[in-house]
Amino acid sequence: MRSTLLLSALLACAAASQANLGTRPFQSQVADRDLNQVVVAETGQITLSSDGLGMTGPSGLIQVNKPSAGATVRSAFLASASTGFSGYVIADNEITLAGSGVVWSSVFPNGISCFNHVANVTSIVAPILNAAAPGITDLELMEPNSWSVDGSALYVIFDDPATTITRTAIIAFGAQATTGDQFNIGFGQPVDVEPGTVIEMGLAISFSAQGQGDCQVSQIDVNGNRLTSDAGHMEDGEFADSALLTVGGIGDSRSNPANPNGIACNTGIVGDDDELYDIAGFVNDGDTGITVTTLNPSGDDNIFAAHLLLDFAAVVNEGAVLTPAQAVNCLCEPHTVTLTVQNDAGEPLANTPAAIWVVSGPGAPAQIQGLTNAFGQLELTYTSCTEGVDIILGNFLNSQGEWEQSNRAIKVWERCVVDADEQPAAFSLTQNVPNPFNPSTSISFTMGEAGQASLKVFDLKGREVATLVQGLVERGNHSVTFDGANLASGVYVYTLQAGGNTESRKMVLMK
């Protein structure tokens, strides 16, 4: 029976190729597979690169934009869609990226009788990109059965020490129903949208064609307001079945369509929708989430992935977000982290089993387990009187009866001088050459009186990486050189302890 259905789908696809491109040749069952099938959420000093490639030939180049010399790959994913109405499942290792076969971690049906696929390709791209210079790197993508593959989207999340902003990168995979669907992004706490706040969204869409009589587009609403009526141009592919692809990312602009209700293919004018958007204007101060609603009036386009880059923590559809994502506290002060759990509709999940725990750092093993309250939240309040950095995680029992993990939160504990009288007036610590590209940095300090002192350098996990001073130090001004040539790029903390006092400074090392 299955072979008969597959043959019928293939014959239907062949018939479609003789008519308009990317069209729906028959009424198919709409798959209930919105963009929550696989969700990746990363928080920290990160940036995100996205690009797409659709082609009629067997090979082409897909791109990655490395943000800085010190950036390293945290995770990378490839999403590929088979050609609309083909019923085709792309086999493991059929597609190769940079010479390595791609093995799918998930394959799921969509609403246009084909399949969407996603794979973790971190191990493939990390060795290449970590060694690459900043800027664009081309990677070869091969599709031996290109007629059966509409195209692929490549997402790479970088740890980027050059950025000082704590961001959240979300990648969501699935299949939005053509008849109307939505996915929900929760913030965990009311958001403060200041000027310059980044809330970027990009979509990956296959089997959508505009031009020469074809006018297939998707409508996108954000928080009930129209963002675009013209999503689905094939900028990352070709005007041909098996190459109809667009992915918001490299080469695109965050500028939104000037007319959110306009459809360029109706006018013969090239549209200004490149599937990359700035949705900060759709979010108000105090909002706790975003709802994105999609509709494909032509019934034959496939929205199979989305990415978001935000200046705060967030989660898509059913999931949990841990806030604040990053915080700094003085020693022995109480710190509260909140796990907020939501369902597919972005609504809080009350009375849900959940847990928060400090995975590592001076605050470990602080933890709490229990049921979420009426607001879908569970809180952990704890403290540490030891300097260092905590890594905190949360999880909850989802609707499938499985424990699902939240984003990672980072907590820095540092010694604060509350009363100036407690510290000798001449006690100070300065960095004379705050050049992140110079691994040799001069560090000066002043002793108000002679005594035992130590000057040490730590990474953000609280691990000591260098001892610059240890022992009796005379009164007066002193200078030492920190040589970070053997250390990885990143943020480091150097701490001076003397006379019962502690003072710390941060520095960024880039290579």
C-alpha positions as CSV (number, residue, x, y, z in Angstrom):
1,M,0.0,0.0,0.0
2,R,2.8,2.4,0.9
3,S,4.6,1.9,-2.4
4,T,1.3,2.6,-4.3
5,L,0.9,5.9,-2.4
6,L,4.5,6.9,-3.0
7,L,4.1,6.2,-6.7
8,S,0.9,8.3,-6.9
9,A,2.7,11.1,-5.1
10,L,5.6,10.9,-7.5
11,L,3.3,11.0,-10.6
12,A,1.5,14.0,-9.1
13,C,4.8,15.7,-8.7
14,A,5.7,15.0,-12.3
15,A,2.4,16.4,-13.4
16,A,2.9,19.6,-11.3
17,S,6.3,20.2,-13.0
18,Q,4.5,20.6,-16.3
19,A,2.2,23.2,-14.9
20,N,3.0,26.1,-12.6
21,L,6.0,25.7,-10.3
22,G,5.6,24.9,-6.6
23,T,1.9,24.3,-7.0
24,R,-0.4,21.9,-5.1
25,P,-1.6,19.2,-7.5
26,F,-4.1,17.6,-5.2
27,Q,-5.8,18.1,-1.8
28,S,-3.6,16.5,0.8
29,Q,-4.0,16.0,4.6
30,V,-2.5,18.9,6.4
31,A,0.2,17.7,8.9
32,D,-0.1,18.9,12.5
33,R,3.6,19.5,12.8
34,D,4.2,23.1,13.8
35,L,7.6,24.5,14.6
36,N,8.1,22.8,17.9
37,Q,9.3,19.4,16.7
38,V,12.9,20.2,17.4
39,V,13.8,23.4,19.3
40,V,17.4,24.5,20.1
41,A,17.8,27.4,22.5
42,E,21.2,28.7,23.5
43,T,21.9,31.7,25.8
44,G,25.2,33.5,26.4
45,Q,27.7,35.7,24.6
46,I,26.6,34.3,21.2
47,T,25.8,35.2,17.6
48,L,24.0,33.2,15.0
49,S,24.6,32.7,11.3
50,S,21.9,31.3,8.9
51,D,21.9,30.6,5.2
52,G,20.1,28.5,2.6
53,L,20.7,26.8,-0.7
54,G,18.3,25.3,-3.3
55,M,19.7,24.0,-6.5
56,T,18.8,21.9,-9.6
57,G,22.4,20.6,-9.9
58,P,24.1,18.1,-7.6
59,S,26.3,20.6,-5.7
60,G,26.7,24.2,-4.5
61,L,28.0,26.4,-1.8
62,I,26.2,27.3,1.4
63,Q,27.7,30.0,3.6
64,V,28.5,30.7,7.2
65,N,29.4,34.1,8.6
66,K,31.9,33.9,11.5
67,P,31.5,37.0,13.6
68,S,35.1,37.4,15.1
69,A,38.5,35.8,15.2
70,G,37.8,34.3,18.7
71,A,34.4,32.9,17.9
72,T,33.9,29.2,18.2
73,V,31.0,26.9,17.2
74,R,28.7,26.0,20.0
75,S,26.2,24.1,17.8
76,A,25.2,23.8,14.2
77,F,22.2,22.3,12.4
78,L,21.2,21.5,8.9
79,A,17.5,21.4,7.9
80,S,16.5,20.0,4.5
81,A,13.1,19.7,2.8
82,S,12.3,17.2,0.1
83,T,10.5,18.5,-3.0
84,G,6.8,19.3,-2.5
85,F,4.3,16.5,-3.2
86,S,7.1,14.0,-3.9
87,G,6.6,11.9,-0.8
88,Y,10.4,11.6,-0.8
89,V,12.4,10.8,2.4
90,I,16.0,11.9,2.1
91,A,18.2,9.0,3.2
92,D,21.0,9.3,5.8
93,N,24.3,10.3,4.2
94,E,22.6,11.1,0.9
95,I,23.3,14.8,1.5
96,T,26.9,15.7,2.2
97,L,28.2,18.9,3.9
98,A,31.9,19.8,3.5
99,G,32.5,16.2,2.4
100,S,30.8,14.5,5.3
101,G,27.5,12.6,5.2
102,V,24.6,14.1,7.0
103,V,22.7,11.7,9.4
104,W,19.2,13.0,10.3
105,S,18.2,13.2,14.0
106,S,14.5,13.8,13.1
107,V,12.4,13.4,10.0
108,F,8.7,14.5,10.0
109,P,5.9,14.9,7.4
110,N,4.6,18.3,6.3
111,G,1.4,19.6,4.8
112,I,2.5,19.3,1.2
113,S,3.1,15.5,1.1
114,C,6.9,15.6,1.5
115,F,9.2,15.5,4.5
116,N,11.3,17.9,6.5
117,H,14.6,16.7,8.0
118,V,17.0,18.1,10.6
119,A,20.5,17.0,11.7
120,N,23.1,18.1,14.2
121,V,26.2,18.9,12.1
122,T,28.3,20.5,14.8
123,S,31.0,17.8,14.5
124,I,31.2,18.5,10.7
125,V,31.5,22.3,10.7
126,A,33.2,23.1,14.0
127,P,36.7,22.0,13.0
128,I,36.5,24.0,9.8
129,L,34.9,27.2,11.3
130,N,36.9,27.3,14.5
131,A,40.1,27.5,12.4
132,A,38.6,29.9,9.8
133,A,39.2,33.6,9.6
134,P,36.3,35.9,10.5
135,G,33.8,36.6,7.7
136,I,32.2,34.4,5.1
137,T,33.2,30.7,4.8
138,D,31.8,28.6,1.9
139,L,30.9,25.0,2.5
140,E,30.1,22.5,-0.3
141,L,26.7,21.0,-0.1
142,M,26.0,18.0,-2.3
143,E,22.5,16.6,-3.3
144,P,23.0,13.6,-5.7
145,N,19.2,13.3,-6.0
146,S,18.7,17.0,-6.4
147,W,15.3,16.7,-8.2
148,S,13.9,15.2,-4.9
149,V,15.3,17.9,-2.6
150,D,14.0,21.5,-2.5
151,G,16.9,22.8,-0.5
152,S,18.6,23.1,2.9
153,A,19.1,25.7,5.6
154,L,22.3,25.8,7.7
155,Y,22.3,27.4,11.2
156,V,25.4,27.9,13.2
157,I,25.5,29.3,16.8
158,F,28.8,30.8,17.8
159,D,30.3,31.5,21.2
160,D,31.5,35.0,20.5
161,P,33.7,36.7,23.1
162,A,33.7,39.9,21.0
163,T,30.1,40.6,22.0
164,T,29.3,41.9,25.5
165,I,25.5,41.2,25.2
166,T,23.9,38.2,26.6
167,R,21.7,36.9,23.8
168,T,19.4,33.9,23.2
169,A,19.5,32.1,19.8
170,I,16.5,29.9,19.1
171,I,16.2,27.5,16.1
172,A,12.8,25.8,15.6
173,F,12.1,23.0,13.2
174,G,8.8,21.5,12.1
175,A,6.2,22.1,9.5
176,Q,3.7,24.9,9.8
177,A,0.2,23.9,8.5
178,T,-0.6,25.6,5.2
179,T,-4.2,26.2,6.5
180,G,-3.0,28.4,9.4
181,D,-0.7,27.7,12.3
182,Q,1.3,29.4,15.0
183,F,4.3,29.1,17.3
184,N,4.8,30.9,20.5
185,I,7.9,32.4,22.1
186,G,7.9,33.0,25.8
187,F,10.3,35.3,27.7
188,G,9.8,34.0,31.2
189,Q,9.5,37.5,32.6
190,P,8.2,40.9,31.3
191,V,10.6,42.3,28.7
192,D,12.0,45.8,28.6
193,V,12.4,46.8,24.9
194,E,14.9,49.5,24.9
195,P,16.1,51.3,21.7
196,G,18.5,49.0,19.9
197,T,17.1,45.8,21.4
198,V,17.6,43.0,18.9
199,I,14.6,40.8,18.2
200,E,15.4,39.2,14.9
201,M,13.4,36.5,13.2
202,G,14.1,34.5,10.0
203,L,12.1,31.9,8.2
204,A,13.0,29.0,6.0
205,I,10.4,28.2,3.3
206,S,10.5,25.6,0.5
207,F,8.4,24.9,-2.6
208,S,7.2,28.6,-2.9
209,A,7.4,30.3,-6.3
210,Q,6.8,33.8,-7.5
211,G,7.1,35.0,-11.1
212,Q,5.8,34.0,-14.6
213,G,2.3,33.6,-13.4
214,D,3.2,31.9,-10.1
215,C,2.1,33.8,-7.0
216,Q,2.6,31.6,-3.9
217,V,3.1,33.5,-0.7
218,S,2.7,33.1,3.1
219,Q,1.2,35.6,5.5
220,I,3.0,36.2,8.8
221,D,1.4,38.0,11.8
222,V,3.3,38.8,15.0
223,N,1.2,39.4,18.1
224,G,-1.8,39.9,16.0
225,N,-0.3,42.5,13.6
226,R,0.6,41.8,10.0
227,L,4.4,41.6,9.4
228,T,4.2,40.5,5.8
229,S,1.8,39.1,3.2
230,D,4.7,38.3,0.8
231,A,6.9,35.6,2.4
232,G,8.3,32.9,0.3
233,H,10.5,34.3,-2.4
234,M,13.1,31.8,-3.7
235,E,16.2,34.1,-3.2
236,D,18.3,31.2,-2.0
237,G,17.3,28.8,-4.9
238,E,16.3,28.9,-8.5
239,F,13.0,29.3,-10.3
240,A,12.5,25.6,-10.7
241,D,10.9,22.8,-8.8
242,S,13.4,21.1,-6.5
243,A,15.2,24.4,-6.1
244,L,12.4,26.6,-4.6
245,L,14.0,27.8,-1.3
246,T,14.4,31.0,0.8
247,V,16.1,31.3,4.1
248,G,16.3,34.6,6.0
249,G,20.0,35.1,6.8
250,I,23.3,36.0,5.0
251,G,22.8,38.7,2.4
252,D,19.4,39.7,3.7
253,S,18.3,42.8,5.6
254,R,16.3,43.0,8.8
255,S,14.3,45.8,7.3
256,N,10.6,44.7,7.1
257,P,8.5,45.0,3.9
258,A,7.4,48.6,3.4
259,N,3.8,47.5,2.8
260,P,3.0,44.5,5.1
261,N,-0.2,43.9,3.1
262,G,1.4,44.1,-0.4
263,I,2.1,41.1,-2.6
264,A,4.9,41.9,-5.1
265,C,4.1,39.0,-7.5
266,N,0.7,40.6,-8.2
267,T,2.4,43.7,-9.5
268,G,5.3,42.3,-11.4
269,I,7.6,44.3,-9.1
270,V,10.5,42.5,-7.3
271,G,9.4,42.2,-3.6
272,D,11.3,43.6,-0.6
273,D,10.6,40.5,1.6
274,D,13.7,38.4,2.1
275,E,12.3,36.3,5.1
276,L,14.6,38.1,7.6
277,Y,12.7,40.5,9.9
278,D,13.1,43.0,12.8
279,I,10.2,42.3,15.1
280,A,11.2,44.5,18.0
281,G,8.5,47.0,17.0
282,F,5.9,44.2,17.5
283,V,6.9,43.7,21.1
284,N,5.9,46.2,23.9
285,D,7.5,46.8,27.3
286,G,6.0,44.3,29.8
287,D,5.2,41.7,27.2
288,T,6.0,38.1,28.3
289,G,6.0,36.5,24.8
290,I,5.5,36.6,21.1
291,T,2.9,34.7,19.0
292,V,3.8,34.2,15.3
293,T,0.8,33.1,13.1
294,T,1.4,31.8,9.6
295,L,-1.0,31.2,6.7
296,N,-0.3,30.0,3.2
297,P,-3.4,30.8,1.0
298,S,-2.1,28.9,-2.0
299,G,-1.8,25.7,0.2
300,D,1.4,24.5,-1.3
301,D,4.3,26.2,0.6
302,N,6.4,24.6,3.4
303,I,7.6,26.7,6.3
304,F,10.0,24.2,7.9
305,A,12.3,26.3,10.1
306,A,12.6,29.6,12.0
307,H,15.4,31.3,13.9
308,L,15.3,34.0,16.5
309,L,18.1,36.1,17.9
310,L,17.1,38.1,21.0
311,D,18.8,40.2,23.6
312,F,17.2,38.2,26.4
313,A,16.1,34.6,27.3
314,A,13.2,33.0,25.5
315,V,11.6,29.6,24.5
316,V,9.4,28.4,21.6
317,N,6.0,26.7,22.1
318,E,5.9,24.1,24.9
319,G,9.1,24.6,26.9
320,A,10.7,26.3,29.8
321,V,12.9,29.4,30.2
322,L,15.2,30.2,33.1
323,T,15.7,33.9,34.0
324,P,17.7,35.9,34.5
325,A,19.9,34.4,31.9
326,Q,23.0,36.2,33.3
327,A,23.5,38.0,36.6
328,V,26.3,39.3,38.8
329,N,25.9,39.3,42.6
330,C,28.1,40.4,45.6
331,L,29.2,37.5,47.8
332,C,26.6,36.2,50.3
333,E,23.7,38.1,48.7
334,P,20.6,36.1,47.9
335,H,20.0,35.3,44.2
336,T,16.7,34.1,42.7
337,V,16.3,32.3,39.4
338,T,12.9,31.6,38.0
339,L,11.8,28.7,35.7
340,T,8.7,29.6,33.7
341,V,7.0,26.8,31.9
342,Q,4.5,27.3,29.0
343,N,2.4,25.1,26.7
344,D,2.2,25.1,22.9
345,A,-0.1,28.2,23.0
346,G,2.4,30.1,25.1
347,E,0.2,29.9,28.2
348,P,1.6,29.2,31.7
349,L,1.6,25.5,32.8
350,A,0.5,25.3,36.4
351,N,1.0,22.3,38.7
352,T,3.7,20.9,36.5
353,P,6.6,18.9,37.9
354,A,9.8,21.0,37.5
355,A,13.3,21.4,38.9
356,I,16.1,23.9,39.1
357,W,19.7,23.0,40.0
358,V,23.1,24.6,40.1
359,V,25.2,22.3,37.9
360,S,28.6,23.7,38.7
361,G,30.3,26.6,40.5
362,P,30.5,27.8,44.1
363,G,26.7,27.7,44.5
364,A,26.4,23.9,43.7
365,P,24.6,21.8,44.7
366,A,21.7,24.2,45.4
367,Q,18.5,22.9,43.9
368,I,14.7,22.7,44.2
369,Q,12.1,20.3,42.9
370,G,8.3,20.9,43.0
371,L,5.2,21.9,41.1
372,T,4.9,25.2,39.2
373,N,2.6,27.8,40.6
374,A,-0.4,29.4,39.0
375,F,1.9,31.5,36.8
376,G,3.7,28.4,35.6
377,Q,6.8,29.2,37.6
378,L,9.2,27.6,40.0
379,E,11.8,29.6,41.9
380,L,15.2,28.8,43.5
381,T,16.7,31.3,45.9
382,Y,20.3,30.6,47.1
383,T,23.6,32.3,47.9
384,S,27.3,31.8,47.8
385,C,30.0,33.3,49.9
386,T,32.7,32.0,47.5
387,E,33.8,33.8,44.3
388,G,33.2,32.1,41.0
389,V,30.7,31.3,38.3
390,D,27.6,29.1,38.6
391,I,26.0,27.3,35.7
392,I,22.3,26.8,36.4
393,L,19.7,24.6,34.5
394,G,16.0,23.8,34.8
395,N,13.7,21.2,33.4
396,F,10.1,20.2,33.5
397,L,7.8,17.2,32.7
398,N,6.4,17.9,29.2
399,S,3.1,16.8,27.7
400,Q,4.8,13.7,26.3
401,G,5.8,12.6,29.8
402,E,9.5,13.4,29.1
403,W,11.8,15.7,31.1
404,E,12.7,18.7,28.9
405,Q,15.6,21.0,29.7
406,S,15.6,24.8,29.8
407,N,18.2,27.3,28.6
408,R,21.4,27.6,30.7
409,A,21.7,30.5,33.1
410,I,25.1,32.0,34.3
411,K,25.6,33.5,37.8
412,V,28.8,35.4,38.7
413,W,29.7,35.8,42.4
414,E,32.2,38.5,43.1
415,R,33.4,40.3,46.2
416,C,32.1,43.8,46.5
417,V,33.5,46.7,48.6
418,V,30.5,48.1,50.4
419,D,32.2,50.6,52.7
420,A,35.3,52.5,51.5
421,D,36.6,52.8,55.1
422,E,37.1,49.0,55.0
423,Q,39.7,49.3,52.3
424,P,43.1,51.3,52.5
425,A,42.7,54.4,50.4
426,A,45.7,53.4,48.2
427,F,44.5,49.9,47.6
428,S,43.7,49.7,43.8
429,L,43.9,47.5,40.8
430,T,44.1,48.7,37.2
431,Q,44.7,47.3,33.8
432,N,47.2,49.5,31.9
433,V,46.7,48.0,28.4
434,P,43.1,47.0,28.0
435,N,43.6,45.8,24.4
436,P,41.8,42.4,23.9
437,F,44.0,41.6,20.9
438,N,47.2,41.9,23.0
439,P,47.8,38.6,24.9
440,S,50.4,40.4,27.1
441,T,48.6,42.8,29.4
442,S,50.2,45.1,32.0
443,I,48.3,44.9,35.4
444,S,49.1,47.5,38.1
445,F,48.1,47.6,41.7
446,T,48.8,49.7,44.8
447,M,49.4,48.5,48.3
448,G,48.4,50.9,51.1
449,E,50.7,49.0,53.4
450,A,53.0,46.1,53.2
451,G,51.5,42.6,53.6
452,Q,50.6,39.3,52.1
453,A,48.9,39.6,48.7
454,S,47.9,37.4,45.8
455,L,47.0,38.4,42.2
456,K,45.4,35.5,40.3
457,V,43.5,35.1,37.0
458,F,40.4,33.0,36.6
459,D,38.2,32.0,33.7
460,L,34.4,32.5,33.9
461,K,33.9,29.0,35.3
462,G,36.0,30.0,38.4
463,R,39.1,28.0,37.4
464,E,42.5,29.5,38.2
465,V,44.5,29.9,35.0
466,A,47.5,32.0,36.3
467,T,49.1,33.2,39.5
468,L,50.9,36.6,39.0
469,V,51.7,37.5,42.6
470,Q,51.8,35.3,45.7
471,G,53.5,36.3,49.0
472,L,54.7,39.4,50.9
473,V,54.4,42.6,48.9
474,E,55.8,46.0,49.9
475,R,53.8,49.2,50.2
476,G,53.6,51.2,47.1
477,N,52.9,50.8,43.4
478,H,53.5,47.5,41.6
479,S,53.1,46.3,38.0
480,V,53.1,42.7,36.6
481,T,52.5,41.3,33.1
482,F,49.9,38.8,32.3
483,D,50.7,36.7,29.3
484,G,47.6,35.1,27.8
485,A,49.3,33.7,24.7
486,N,48.5,30.1,25.8
487,L,44.9,30.8,26.7
488,A,41.8,30.5,24.6
489,S,39.9,33.6,23.6
490,G,37.3,34.6,26.1
491,V,36.5,36.6,29.2
492,Y,38.8,36.4,32.2
493,V,38.7,37.8,35.8
494,Y,41.9,38.9,37.7
495,T,41.5,39.2,41.4
496,L,43.8,41.0,44.0
497,Q,43.6,39.9,47.6
498,A,45.5,41.8,50.3
499,G,44.8,42.8,53.9
500,G,41.5,41.1,54.0
501,N,40.3,43.0,51.0
502,T,39.5,41.7,47.5
503,E,39.2,43.6,44.2
504,S,38.4,42.1,40.8
505,R,38.4,43.3,37.2
506,K,37.3,41.6,34.0
507,M,39.2,41.5,30.7
508,V,38.5,40.1,27.2
509,L,41.2,38.2,25.4
510,M,40.8,37.8,21.6
511,K,43.1,36.1,19.1
